[in-house]
Amino acid sequence: DKTWNPAMYVGMRPQKFGYPPKEEWSEGETVIKKLRTEFVTNELPRFMGYFTDLIKESGGNFLCGENLTIADIAAYQGIGYYRRGVADHVPKDCLEKFPEIMAYLGRVEAHPKVAAYKASKAK
């Protein structure tokens, strides 16, 4: 997405965003923290509101109705990234303030096929 990508990739390829190379960029960590913190504070709520509205409009279980679709799998992967704790300055619990989203992620994970897949990968 256009708002997350700069916050994410500036730390990996700062030159693509008009900054000096990583090894020459003394204020890099400060800029990265600012971009990611602003994303979590300002943009993440907007995106989670968008997904919450989609879920509600479809009947409250999944994005396209009562049945899990490929759209849910894609959204689950994208949204779930934010609770993995792999991006600096993006707290693992940043989705906790979105109860509808957390419930949605739980429904996706509880789907028998998703649960079976996750169990097979845990071995």
C-alpha positions in Angstrom: 0.0 0.0 0.0 1.1 3.5 -0.7 1.3 4.7 2.9 3.0 1.7 4.4 5.6 1.0 1.7 7.6 4.2 2.3 7.6 3.6 6.1 8.6 0.0 5.6 11.2 0.2 2.8 12.9 3.5 3.6 14.9 1.5 6.1 16.0 -1.0 3.5 16.5 1.2 0.4 16.6 4.9 1.6 18.0 6.1 -1.8 14.7 5.2 -3.4 13.0 7.7 -1.2 15.5 10.5 -1.6 17.8 9.8 1.3 21.5 8.9 1.4 22.6 5.3 1.4 22.0 3.5 4.7 25.6 3.6 5.8 25.8 7.3 5.2 22.4 8.2 6.7 23.0 9.4 10.3 19.4 10.3 11.1 18.0 7.3 9.4 16.7 5.6 12.5 14.9 8.8 13.6 13.2 9.1 10.3 12.2 5.5 10.2 10.7 5.6 13.7 8.8 8.8 12.8 7.4 7.3 9.6 6.3 4.0 11.2 4.9 5.6 14.3 2.9 8.1 12.2 1.6 5.2 10.1 0.5 3.2 13.1 -1.1 6.3 14.7 -2.8 7.9 11.6 -3.1 5.4 8.7 -3.6 2.0 10.3 -6.8 3.1 12.0 -8.1 4.3 8.6 -7.3 1.0 6.9 -8.7 -1.0 9.8 -11.9 1.1 9.6 -12.1 0.3 5.9 -11.8 -3.5 6.5 -14.2 -3.3 9.4 -16.8 -1.6 7.2 -16.3 -4.3 4.5 -16.9 -7.1 7.0 -20.0 -5.4 8.5 -21.4 -4.7 5.0 -20.9 -8.3 4.0 -22.8 -9.7 7.0 -20.2 -9.7 9.7 -18.1 -12.8 9.2 -15.9 -12.4 6.2 -15.1 -9.8 3.5 -17.5 -11.3 0.9 -20.2 -12.8 3.0 -20.6 -15.9 5.2 -17.9 -18.0 3.5 -14.2 -17.6 3.5 -12.7 -16.6 0.2 -9.3 -15.9 -1.3 -9.9 -12.2 -0.5 -10.0 -13.2 3.2 -6.8 -15.1 2.9 -5.1 -12.1 1.2 -6.4 -9.7 3.8 -5.5 -12.1 6.7 -1.9 -12.1 5.5 -1.7 -8.4 5.0 -3.4 -7.4 8.2 -1.7 -10.1 10.2 1.7 -8.7 9.3 1.2 -5.9 11.8 0.8 -8.2 14.8 3.9 -10.2 14.0 6.3 -7.8 15.7 8.9 -7.9 12.8 8.9 -4.2 11.9 10.8 -1.9 14.2 8.5 0.7 15.8 5.3 -1.2 15.0 4.1 -2.7 18.2 2.9 -6.3 18.1 -0.3 -5.3 19.8 -1.1 -2.4 17.4 -4.2 -4.2 16.2 -5.6 -4.8 19.7 -7.5 -1.5 19.6 -9.6 -2.9 16.6 -11.8 -5.5 18.2 -13.7 -6.2 15.0 -10.4 -6.9 13.2 -9.1 -9.1 15.9 -12.4 -11.1 15.8 -12.2 -11.3 12.0 -8.6 -12.6 12.2 -9.8 -15.2 14.7 -12.6 -16.3 12.4 -10.2 -16.8 9.6 -7.8 -18.7 11.8 -10.6 -20.9 13.1 -11.8 -21.9 9.6 -11.1 -25.7 9.4 -8.9 -25.4 6.3 -6.9 -22.5 7.6 -6.5 -24.2 11.0 -5.4 -27.5 9.3 -2.9 -25.6 7.2 -1.5 -23.7 10.2 -1.2 -26.9 12.2 0.7 -28.6 9.3 3.2 -25.7 9.3 3.7 -25.8 13.0 5.2 -29.3 12.9 
